[in-house]
Amino acid sequence: MPKLLVISLNYRTPTMTLRSVQHALREMQGLEAELVIVDNDSGDGSFEAMHAALASEPWAAGAPVRLIQSGHNGGFGAGNNVGICAGWSDGSRPDYVYLLNSDAFPGPDSLRALLRHLETHPEAGLAGSYIHGEDGAPHYSAFRFPSALSELEAAARFGPVTRLLNAHRVWLDLPERALPVDWLAGASLMMRQSVLDEIGLFDETYFLYFEETDLCLRAARAGYETHYVRDSEVVHIGSVSTGMKTWARVPGFWLDSRWHYYSKNHGRPYAVAVTLAHLAGGLIWRLRRVLQRKPKADPDHFLRDLLLHDIRAMTRPLPGQRGAQPRPGCRTPEANPE
């Protein structure tokens, strides 16, 4: 039976994280699996609260779960890298790694469905779930890789533009069966350890957002597909730790991640073209707002923030040119000066 490592990344949501962990442990029964909770330097008593619960709650007695600290909050990718590098409690390496958001709750047979799919589809390096809210409403979780044309389409919010650029739209209509897609949301994502060994772990330059997109792109360029598995169902609340649904202004880390994704993977000139495409689409949308009295859809000052950020980013060296770590992988303490 293949060995599975389940990772739950906590940041200041200890009660919800433990609720998610209980769901995961139920789905791990009968599998050769362990779960590691990574507290991403919450600093609010989360680690202590979860440690106490794991020591006292009946459901945790004898469960294959352990709790570790990240040591610093480097974001989503860095925190999950800590869990991946922790491996199994006996020091061995798993065959598969499964990422589960702290606000995601696996449904019946969800983990087995992903595991079966990867075991029977060697061309797939990653596989992810059908995700829906607590009310049953489906969440978009399968996507195309973003591009200049997709940014134009998304920013314009205009039917004729969407129809013209439909083949470039990032959001995919939810598939009704398992099939390859470009990338998947990281709320419920299973990966082959062998693929991570080959392509590296999450790029820790990203603090939040675009890190799953980048990982799936690297896998695709190495010849591995990413598969959406409809039979695996997971409930996801969404944006609990990040607060994305209530952003008044887009935070700098989102703008940093977006620029890094395009400039790293497609070059700085293309990143500039992407920004210009988004600005063009954004101006179309703002004209429609004036003429048709459409409601506001973007955070305050979004286009201005995007433009100013990317102008400044054009003058900064690329991460690889300012001494960033090479392809991310597990590092020993001696190799990591931090």
VOLUM-608055 format. One record per residue (C-alpha): residue in three letters; residue number from 1; x, y, z. Coordinates in Angstrom, 2 decimals. Layout:
! residues N
<'ala', NUM, <X, Y, Z>>
...
! end
This chain:
! residues 338
<'met', 1, <0.00, 0.00, 0.00>>
<'pro', 2, <1.40, 3.44, -0.88>>
<'lys', 3, <2.45, 5.75, 1.94>>
<'leu', 4, <0.61, 9.06, 2.26>>
<'leu', 5, <1.54, 12.22, 4.15>>
<'val', 6, <-1.33, 14.63, 4.86>>
<'ile', 7, <-0.39, 18.24, 5.66>>
<'ser', 8, <-2.64, 20.75, 7.42>>
<'leu', 9, <-1.27, 24.30, 7.58>>
<'asn', 10, <-2.60, 26.42, 10.42>>
<'tyr', 11, <-2.45, 30.17, 10.76>>
<'arg', 12, <-4.50, 31.52, 13.66>>
<'thr', 13, <-7.45, 29.16, 13.08>>
<'pro', 14, <-6.77, 26.39, 15.63>>
<'thr', 15, <-10.38, 25.36, 16.21>>
<'met', 16, <-11.13, 25.09, 12.51>>
<'thr', 17, <-7.83, 23.35, 11.83>>
<'leu', 18, <-8.60, 20.66, 14.40>>
<'arg', 19, <-12.07, 20.23, 12.92>>
<'ser', 20, <-10.50, 19.74, 9.49>>
<'val', 21, <-7.96, 17.31, 10.94>>
<'gln', 22, <-10.71, 15.18, 12.44>>
<'his', 23, <-12.36, 14.87, 9.03>>
<'ala', 24, <-9.03, 13.95, 7.48>>
<'leu', 25, <-8.27, 11.31, 10.11>>
<'arg', 26, <-11.60, 9.63, 9.42>>
<'glu', 27, <-10.74, 9.45, 5.72>>
<'met', 28, <-7.24, 8.15, 6.49>>
<'gln', 29, <-8.55, 5.05, 8.23>>
<'gly', 30, <-7.40, 1.94, 6.41>>
<'leu', 31, <-4.70, 3.85, 4.55>>
<'glu', 32, <-1.00, 3.85, 5.32>>
<'ala', 33, <-1.08, 7.53, 6.19>>
<'glu', 34, <0.15, 10.07, 8.70>>
<'leu', 35, <-0.92, 13.67, 9.24>>
<'val', 36, <1.28, 16.59, 10.24>>
<'ile', 37, <-0.13, 19.93, 11.40>>
<'val', 38, <2.21, 22.84, 10.69>>
<'asp', 39, <1.57, 25.93, 12.76>>
<'asn', 40, <2.79, 28.76, 10.53>>
<'asp', 41, <4.18, 30.91, 13.34>>
<'ser', 42, <0.68, 32.05, 14.38>>
<'gly', 43, <1.94, 33.74, 17.55>>
<'asp', 44, <-1.57, 33.86, 19.01>>
<'gly', 45, <-1.59, 30.72, 21.15>>
<'ser', 46, <-2.69, 28.48, 18.28>>
<'phe', 47, <0.21, 26.05, 18.75>>
<'glu', 48, <-0.42, 25.72, 22.48>>
<'ala', 49, <-4.17, 25.27, 22.00>>
<'met', 50, <-3.70, 22.56, 19.38>>
<'his', 51, <-1.00, 20.86, 21.44>>
<'ala', 52, <-3.35, 20.71, 24.43>>
<'ala', 53, <-6.21, 19.35, 22.31>>
<'leu', 54, <-4.06, 16.63, 20.75>>
<'ala', 55, <-2.95, 15.58, 24.24>>
<'ser', 56, <-6.43, 15.48, 25.75>>
<'glu', 57, <-9.13, 14.93, 23.13>>
<'pro', 58, <-10.35, 11.31, 22.80>>
<'trp', 59, <-10.33, 11.48, 18.98>>
<'ala', 60, <-6.59, 12.25, 19.03>>
<'ala', 61, <-5.59, 9.34, 21.24>>
<'gly', 62, <-3.35, 7.05, 19.21>>
<'ala', 63, <-4.10, 8.94, 15.99>>
<'pro', 64, <-1.28, 9.19, 13.42>>
<'val', 65, <-1.02, 12.96, 13.83>>
<'arg', 66, <1.70, 15.25, 15.07>>
<'leu', 67, <2.12, 19.00, 15.46>>
<'ile', 68, <5.18, 21.03, 14.46>>
<'gln', 69, <6.06, 24.71, 14.17>>
<'ser', 70, <7.29, 26.34, 11.00>>
<'gly', 71, <9.60, 28.72, 12.88>>
<'his', 72, <8.55, 31.67, 10.75>>
<'asn', 73, <5.59, 32.65, 8.61>>
<'gly', 74, <6.89, 32.51, 5.06>>
<'gly', 75, <3.41, 32.09, 3.59>>
<'phe', 76, <1.39, 29.21, 2.18>>
<'gly', 77, <4.11, 27.57, 0.11>>
<'ala', 78, <6.84, 27.89, 2.73>>
<'gly', 79, <4.60, 26.49, 5.44>>
<'asn', 80, <3.62, 23.50, 3.36>>
<'asn', 81, <7.26, 22.96, 2.44>>
<'val', 82, <7.97, 22.57, 6.16>>
<'gly', 83, <5.36, 19.81, 6.33>>
<'ile', 84, <6.64, 18.09, 3.19>>
<'cys', 85, <10.20, 18.12, 4.49>>
<'ala', 86, <9.07, 16.74, 7.85>>
<'gly', 87, <8.09, 13.49, 6.14>>
<'trp', 88, <6.81, 10.60, 8.19>>
<'ser', 89, <7.42, 10.44, 11.93>>
<'asp', 90, <9.93, 7.59, 11.49>>
<'gly', 91, <12.01, 9.69, 9.09>>
<'ser', 92, <10.88, 7.84, 5.97>>
<'arg', 93, <9.49, 9.47, 2.86>>
<'pro', 94, <5.92, 9.05, 1.62>>
<'asp', 95, <4.88, 8.11, -1.89>>
<'tyr', 96, <2.27, 10.86, -1.96>>
<'val', 97, <1.76, 14.19, -0.23>>
<'tyr', 98, <-1.74, 15.59, 0.30>>
<'leu', 99, <-2.31, 19.27, 1.08>>
<'leu', 100, <-5.50, 20.11, 2.95>>
<'asn', 101, <-6.43, 23.66, 3.87>>
<'ser', 102, <-7.31, 24.28, 7.49>>
<'asp', 103, <-10.80, 25.38, 6.38>>
<'ala', 104, <-11.39, 22.33, 4.15>>
<'phe', 105, <-13.18, 19.15, 5.18>>
<'pro', 106, <-12.75, 15.94, 3.16>>
<'gly', 107, <-15.92, 14.03, 2.28>>
<'pro', 108, <-16.38, 10.25, 2.25>>
<'asp', 109, <-13.79, 8.40, 0.13>>
<'ser', 110, <-12.20, 11.70, -0.93>>
<'leu', 111, <-8.62, 10.78, -0.13>>
<'arg', 112, <-8.99, 7.28, -1.53>>
<'ala', 113, <-10.39, 8.67, -4.78>>
<'leu', 114, <-7.31, 10.87, -5.28>>
<'leu', 115, <-4.96, 8.06, -4.31>>
<'arg', 116, <-6.67, 5.57, -6.64>>
<'his', 117, <-6.54, 8.05, -9.48>>
<'leu', 118, <-2.83, 8.72, -9.13>>
<'glu', 119, <-2.10, 5.00, -8.74>>
<'thr', 120, <-3.92, 4.24, -11.99>>
<'his', 121, <-2.83, 7.31, -13.99>>
<'pro', 122, <0.98, 7.40, -14.06>>
<'glu', 123, <0.90, 10.41, -16.39>>
<'ala', 124, <-0.60, 12.53, -13.58>>
<'gly', 125, <1.80, 14.12, -11.12>>
<'leu', 126, <-0.90, 15.99, -9.17>>
<'ala', 127, <-4.60, 15.45, -8.54>>
<'gly', 128, <-7.20, 17.61, -6.86>>
<'ser', 129, <-10.79, 17.50, -5.69>>
<'tyr', 130, <-14.22, 18.83, -6.55>>
<'ile', 131, <-14.67, 21.59, -3.97>>
<'his', 132, <-17.93, 23.08, -2.73>>
<'gly', 133, <-19.07, 25.32, 0.09>>
<'glu', 134, <-20.91, 24.34, 3.24>>
<'asp', 135, <-24.13, 25.26, 1.43>>
<'gly', 136, <-23.32, 22.82, -1.38>>
<'ala', 137, <-22.54, 25.55, -3.91>>
<'pro', 138, <-19.62, 24.49, -6.13>>
<'his', 139, <-16.38, 26.46, -6.00>>
<'tyr', 140, <-14.23, 27.10, -9.03>>
<'ser', 141, <-11.14, 24.98, -8.45>>
<'ala', 142, <-9.93, 23.92, -11.93>>
<'phe', 143, <-8.19, 26.45, -14.15>>
<'arg', 144, <-6.21, 27.28, -17.26>>
<'phe', 145, <-2.82, 28.88, -16.85>>
<'pro', 146, <-3.17, 32.69, -16.79>>
<'ser', 147, <-1.98, 34.77, -19.71>>
<'ala', 148, <-2.17, 38.28, -21.16>>
<'leu', 149, <-5.42, 37.40, -22.94>>
<'ser', 150, <-6.93, 35.89, -19.80>>
<'glu', 151, <-6.12, 39.07, -17.87>>
<'leu', 152, <-7.82, 41.17, -20.55>>
<'glu', 153, <-10.91, 38.95, -20.44>>
<'ala', 154, <-11.14, 38.88, -16.65>>
<'ala', 155, <-10.62, 42.64, -16.23>>
<'ala', 156, <-13.08, 43.68, -18.96>>
<'arg', 157, <-16.06, 41.69, -17.61>>
<'phe', 158, <-17.74, 42.17, -20.98>>
<'gly', 159, <-19.74, 39.45, -22.74>>
<'pro', 160, <-18.38, 40.02, -26.28>>
<'val', 161, <-14.79, 40.01, -24.99>>
<'thr', 162, <-15.41, 36.86, -22.96>>
<'arg', 163, <-16.93, 35.08, -25.95>>
<'leu', 164, <-14.02, 36.13, -28.15>>
<'leu', 165, <-11.42, 35.01, -25.60>>
<'asn', 166, <-13.33, 32.07, -24.12>>
<'ala', 167, <-10.50, 29.63, -24.90>>
<'his', 168, <-8.19, 31.76, -22.76>>
<'arg', 169, <-10.48, 32.24, -19.77>>
<'val', 170, <-8.74, 31.09, -16.56>>
<'trp', 171, <-11.87, 29.79, -14.85>>
<'leu', 172, <-13.02, 26.45, -16.22>>
<'asp', 173, <-16.63, 25.37, -16.11>>
<'leu', 174, <-16.64, 22.61, -13.53>>
<'pro', 175, <-15.93, 19.28, -15.24>>
<'glu', 176, <-18.33, 16.41, -14.60>>
<'arg', 177, <-15.62, 13.75, -14.83>>
<'ala', 178, <-11.94, 13.31, -14.12>>
<'leu', 179, <-9.73, 14.98, -16.71>>
<'pro', 180, <-6.44, 16.87, -17.12>>
<'val', 181, <-6.46, 20.62, -16.41>>
<'asp', 182, <-3.69, 23.20, -16.23>>
<'trp', 183, <-3.78, 23.82, -12.48>>
<'leu', 184, <-5.89, 23.26, -9.40>>
<'ala', 185, <-6.58, 25.09, -6.16>>
<'gly', 186, <-4.36, 23.95, -3.31>>
<'ala', 187, <-7.19, 23.49, -0.80>>
<'ser', 188, <-7.24, 19.75, -1.58>>
<'leu', 189, <-4.28, 18.66, -3.68>>
<'met', 190, <-2.40, 15.35, -3.78>>
<'met', 191, <1.07, 15.14, -5.33>>
<'arg', 192, <3.60, 12.44, -6.07>>
<'gln', 193, <6.67, 12.77, -3.88>>
<'ser', 194, <8.78, 11.65, -6.84>>
<'val', 195, <7.51, 14.61, -8.87>>
<'leu', 196, <8.34, 17.02, -6.06>>
<'asp', 197, <11.80, 15.47, -5.87>>
<'glu', 198, <12.25, 16.24, -9.55>>
<'ile', 199, <10.74, 19.71, -9.89>>
<'gly', 200, <11.27, 21.05, -6.37>>
<'leu', 201, <8.81, 22.19, -3.72>>
<'phe', 202, <6.81, 25.41, -3.61>>
<'asp', 203, <8.70, 28.52, -4.66>>
<'glu', 204, <8.96, 30.45, -1.39>>
<'thr', 205, <9.22, 33.78, -3.17>>
<'tyr', 206, <5.42, 33.66, -3.23>>
<'phe', 207, <3.89, 34.56, 0.12>>
<'leu', 208, <0.29, 33.89, -0.90>>
<'tyr', 209, <-1.39, 33.23, -4.26>>
<'phe', 210, <0.02, 31.89, -7.54>>
<'glu', 211, <2.17, 29.29, -5.75>>
<'glu', 212, <-0.05, 26.36, -6.83>>
<'thr', 213, <-0.18, 27.76, -10.37>>
<'asp', 214, <3.60, 27.93, -10.46>>
<'leu', 215, <4.00, 24.39, -9.10>>
<'cys', 216, <1.57, 22.92, -11.64>>
<'leu', 217, <3.32, 24.82, -14.45>>
<'arg', 218, <6.68, 23.41, -13.41>>
<'ala', 219, <5.17, 19.93, -13.32>>
<'ala', 220, <3.68, 20.42, -16.79>>
<'arg', 221, <7.00, 21.59, -18.19>>
<'ala', 222, <8.59, 18.44, -16.73>>
<'gly', 223, <5.98, 16.29, -18.51>>
<'tyr', 224, <3.49, 15.62, -15.70>>
<'glu', 225, <-0.24, 16.29, -15.94>>
<'thr', 226, <-2.50, 17.77, -13.27>>
<'his', 227, <-5.85, 15.98, -12.99>>
<'tyr', 228, <-9.18, 17.13, -11.63>>
<'val', 229, <-10.92, 14.20, -9.88>>
<'arg', 230, <-14.66, 14.69, -9.66>>
<'asp', 231, <-15.20, 11.68, -7.35>>
<'ser', 232, <-13.19, 13.36, -4.59>>
<'glu', 233, <-15.41, 15.90, -2.81>>
<'val', 234, <-14.23, 18.40, -0.21>>
<'val', 235, <-16.10, 21.15, 1.62>>
<'his', 236, <-14.19, 24.43, 1.68>>
<'ile', 237, <-15.13, 27.62, 3.49>>
<'gly', 238, <-12.41, 29.74, 1.87>>
<'ser', 239, <-10.43, 32.88, 2.72>>
<'val', 240, <-10.59, 32.29, 6.47>>
<'ser', 241, <-6.89, 32.93, 7.11>>
<'thr', 242, <-6.30, 35.42, 4.28>>
<'gly', 243, <-9.42, 37.58, 4.56>>
<'met', 244, <-9.54, 37.89, 0.77>>
<'lys', 245, <-13.32, 38.33, 0.66>>
<'thr', 246, <-13.09, 41.49, 2.74>>
<'trp', 247, <-10.09, 43.20, 1.14>>
<'ala', 248, <-10.59, 46.97, 0.89>>
<'arg', 249, <-7.29, 47.28, -1.01>>
<'val', 250, <-5.36, 44.52, -2.75>>
<'pro', 251, <-2.37, 43.73, -0.50>>
<'gly', 252, <1.16, 44.05, -1.75>>
<'phe', 253, <1.85, 40.34, -1.42>>
<'trp', 254, <-0.83, 39.54, -4.04>>
<'leu', 255, <0.69, 42.06, -6.45>>
<'asp', 256, <4.17, 40.68, -5.70>>
<'ser', 257, <3.03, 37.12, -6.39>>
<'arg', 258, <1.32, 38.04, -9.65>>
<'trp', 259, <4.36, 39.88, -10.98>>
<'his', 260, <6.71, 37.11, -9.86>>
<'tyr', 261, <4.63, 34.44, -11.60>>
<'tyr', 262, <4.67, 36.17, -14.98>>
<'ser', 263, <8.23, 37.52, -14.89>>
<'lys', 264, <9.71, 34.25, -13.61>>
<'asn', 265, <7.85, 31.93, -15.98>>
<'his', 266, <7.47, 34.09, -19.11>>
<'gly', 267, <10.00, 36.90, -18.82>>
<'arg', 268, <9.74, 40.53, -17.80>>
<'pro', 269, <8.57, 41.85, -21.21>>
<'tyr', 270, <5.64, 39.45, -21.10>>
<'ala', 271, <4.84, 40.51, -17.54>>
<'val', 272, <4.65, 44.10, -18.78>>
<'ala', 273, <2.34, 43.03, -21.63>>
<'val', 274, <0.10, 41.23, -19.13>>
<'thr', 275, <-0.21, 44.37, -17.03>>
<'leu', 276, <-1.05, 46.48, -20.07>>
<'ala', 277, <-3.69, 43.92, -21.09>>
<'his', 278, <-5.22, 44.07, -17.62>>
<'leu', 279, <-5.24, 47.86, -17.66>>
<'ala', 280, <-6.99, 47.84, -21.06>>
<'gly', 281, <-9.63, 45.45, -19.76>>
<'gly', 282, <-10.00, 47.46, -16.58>>
<'leu', 283, <-10.65, 50.64, -18.53>>
<'ile', 284, <-13.35, 48.84, -20.55>>
<'trp', 285, <-15.00, 47.80, -17.30>>
<'arg', 286, <-14.83, 51.27, -15.80>>
<'leu', 287, <-16.39, 52.77, -18.92>>
<'arg', 288, <-19.24, 50.27, -18.61>>
<'arg', 289, <-19.65, 51.21, -14.95>>
<'val', 290, <-20.16, 54.85, -15.93>>
<'leu', 291, <-22.46, 54.18, -18.88>>
<'gln', 292, <-24.47, 51.31, -17.40>>
<'arg', 293, <-24.22, 52.17, -13.70>>
<'lys', 294, <-22.58, 48.88, -12.83>>
<'pro', 295, <-21.64, 48.25, -9.18>>
<'lys', 296, <-18.02, 48.34, -8.05>>
<'ala', 297, <-16.28, 44.99, -8.53>>
<'asp', 298, <-12.63, 45.67, -7.66>>
<'pro', 299, <-11.02, 46.77, -4.39>>
<'asp', 300, <-10.39, 50.49, -4.07>>
<'his', 301, <-7.70, 51.98, -6.35>>
<'phe', 302, <-6.93, 48.57, -7.84>>
<'leu', 303, <-5.73, 49.69, -11.28>>
<'arg', 304, <-3.61, 52.45, -9.80>>
<'asp', 305, <-2.06, 50.08, -7.26>>
<'leu', 306, <-1.40, 47.50, -9.97>>
<'leu', 307, <0.27, 50.01, -12.30>>
<'leu', 308, <2.45, 51.63, -9.63>>
<'his', 309, <3.49, 48.27, -8.21>>
<'asp', 310, <4.52, 46.89, -11.58>>
<'ile', 311, <6.42, 50.04, -12.57>>
<'arg', 312, <8.46, 49.67, -9.39>>
<'ala', 313, <8.85, 45.92, -9.96>>
<'met', 314, <10.37, 46.57, -13.38>>
<'thr', 315, <13.35, 48.24, -11.72>>
<'arg', 316, <14.00, 45.43, -9.23>>
<'pro', 317, <16.28, 42.49, -10.01>>
<'leu', 318, <14.54, 39.18, -10.58>>
<'pro', 319, <14.70, 36.82, -7.56>>
<'gly', 320, <17.28, 34.60, -9.22>>
<'gln', 321, <19.49, 37.64, -9.75>>
<'arg', 322, <19.46, 38.74, -6.10>>
<'gly', 323, <20.69, 35.55, -4.50>>
<'ala', 324, <17.41, 33.69, -3.99>>
<'gln', 325, <17.50, 29.99, -3.30>>
<'pro', 326, <17.62, 27.76, -6.38>>
<'arg', 327, <14.87, 25.25, -7.14>>
<'pro', 328, <13.12, 24.92, -3.74>>
<'gly', 329, <13.66, 21.68, -1.89>>
<'cys', 330, <14.27, 20.39, 1.62>>
<'arg', 331, <17.34, 21.96, 3.19>>
<'thr', 332, <19.28, 20.92, 6.23>>
<'pro', 333, <19.76, 23.52, 8.98>>
<'glu', 334, <23.44, 23.78, 8.05>>
<'ala', 335, <22.52, 24.67, 4.45>>
<'asn', 336, <20.01, 27.31, 5.48>>
<'pro', 337, <21.66, 30.40, 7.00>>
<'glu', 338, <18.33, 31.65, 8.26>>
! end
